[in-house]
Amino acid sequence: MLKIKEKIAYGLGDTASNIIFQTVMMFLLMYYTDVVGIPPAIVGTIFLVVRIFDAVTDPLMGALADRTQTKWGQFRPYLLWLALPFGVISVLAFTTFDFSENGKIAYAFFSYTLLMIAYTAINIPYSALGGVLTDDPTERVSVQSYRFVFGMFGGLLVAAFTLPLVDYFGAGDTAKGYQYTMVAMSLLGCVLFLLCFMGTKERVSPPPTQRSTIKQDFQALWQNDQWRILCLAGLLLLSGQVLRGTLAIYYVKYFLERADLITQFMTLGMVGSILGCALSQHVAKRICKIKAYIGLQTIAACLCILSYFVSSEQIALSFTMFFLWSFFLQMATPLLWAKMTDTIDYGHWKTGIRITGMIYSAIVFFIKLGVAIGGALAGWLLAYYDYQADVVQSDVTKQGILLAFTVFPAIGSLLVAWIMRWYVLDDKKIKQIHYELQNKLD
């Protein structure tokens, strides 16, 4: 059994990752449209193109990490090597210059591309690290619960402090405020990545005799049918989740017409996410992980649909619905990531090749593709509903924001719940796989 101290150290790595990931999810679209002045349809296209390119690099990073051999292990070294470069590039992504409109678009494309490459380079090894801390299925859920609780603390920091820090550092200059805020956030992220590096240890490794080419790795990957299910689930889930998360600010500012409550709304959602992640382990101990995941996605979808019927005057109810959606949706997240580790064991059992980094990176590829689609949809839908930055929106635009914030994300969760009916790696199956793998090694 892993010590709590090590689980916390691992979780701090996701705090660092989420300081950037959640900032991008919550604020980058508005930063580009309302601060830099880029049209929302163009921002949506930038999001899609860059994130697709970024997603393609994920399996390559996974293959590289699987072949890394150092005195610190396969995956931990990347936290040490890339913490500072990742922080610097994060600041550059939230720095604007007095360029022409085309120049601003080109710089946004370039800096955002660099940010996503850096995120891939550090986050793929970090995610794979969670699969080599332990081979105990119960402990894996516990590790992922700690990870996402601390990851959501990163999101909470972003939700609670980004706009206040922008006001404080900027003193009326919003662009300067965002830049200085990212300097502070990035410094904190660097420290947390280093604490994660120092506080964890890799314990599960490929068989010493394993020698495979990248082509063989990809062949083994494709033979893993349970991996394919998680890939499709991740794609659909993140498409809806990112769409809702990105439009949350617009929902509060323009539909509820309470721009003064944006920070409180986002913060409450993060509190719900933290509580949901914290309870995930207890749910997994009492209910089959597969049934629990399907049920939680269904509940999240229902809450989204019900939110559509909440009027703009019902402020307290809208806050409550967002809190509950965050709570139930994120309760399912550690279960999904624990399943990823199970598919690594399953693939090793089925093909004889253990490809930890490759499987994590390939699933993250589809997750990022979902992030790309969700972010692009947010920009495109704003353009479709004739959104104009920082003005009173028409009734058609307000209803479009409401529809995109509530009903469309629900479709993603319902499809995920349906797809997961074909996932078969419950605890009993995983224990059987572990037993047979151990006998082969012996």
Sequence and secondary structure as in RCSB ss.txt:
>XXXX:A:sequence
MLKIKEKIAYGLGDTASNIIFQTVMMFLLMYYTDVVGIPPAIVGTIFLVVRIFDAVTDPLMGALADRTQTKWGQF
RPYLLWLALPFGVISVLAFTTFDFSENGKIAYAFFSYTLLMIAYTAINIPYSALGGVLTDDPTERVSVQSYRFVF
GMFGGLLVAAFTLPLVDYFGAGDTAKGYQYTMVAMSLLGCVLFLLCFMGTKERVSPPPTQRSTIKQDFQALWQND
QWRILCLAGLLLLSGQVLRGTLAIYYVKYFLERADLITQFMTLGMVGSILGCALSQHVAKRICKIKAYIGLQTIA
ACLCILSYFVSSEQIALSFTMFFLWSFFLQMATPLLWAKMTDTIDYGHWKTGIRITGMIYSAIVFFIKLGVAIGG
ALAGWLLAYYDYQADVVQSDVTKQGILLAFTVFPAIGSLLVAWIMRWYVLDDKKIKQIHYELQNKLD
>XXXX:A:secstr
   HHHHHHHHHHHHHHHHHHHHIIIIIHHIIIIII   HHHHHHHHHHHHHHHHHHHHHHHHHHHT  BTTBSS
THHHHHHHHHHHHHHHHHT   S  HHHHHHHHHHHHHHHHHHHHHHHHHHHHHTTSS   HHHHHHHHHHHHHH
HHHHHHHHHHHHHHHHHHHHTT HHHHHHHHHHHHHHHHHHHHHHHHHH        TT    HHHHHHHHHH H
HHHHHHHHHHHHHHHHHHHHHHHHHIIIIIS  GGGHHHHHHHHHHHHHHHHHHHHHHHHHS HHHHHHHHHHHH
HHHHHHHTT  TT HHHHHHHHHHHHHHHHHHHHHHHHHHHHHHHHHHHHHS   HHHHHHHHHHHHHHHHHHHH
HHHHHHHHHTT  TTS   HHHHHHHHHHHHHHHHHHHHHHHHHGGG    HHHHHHHHHHHHHHH 
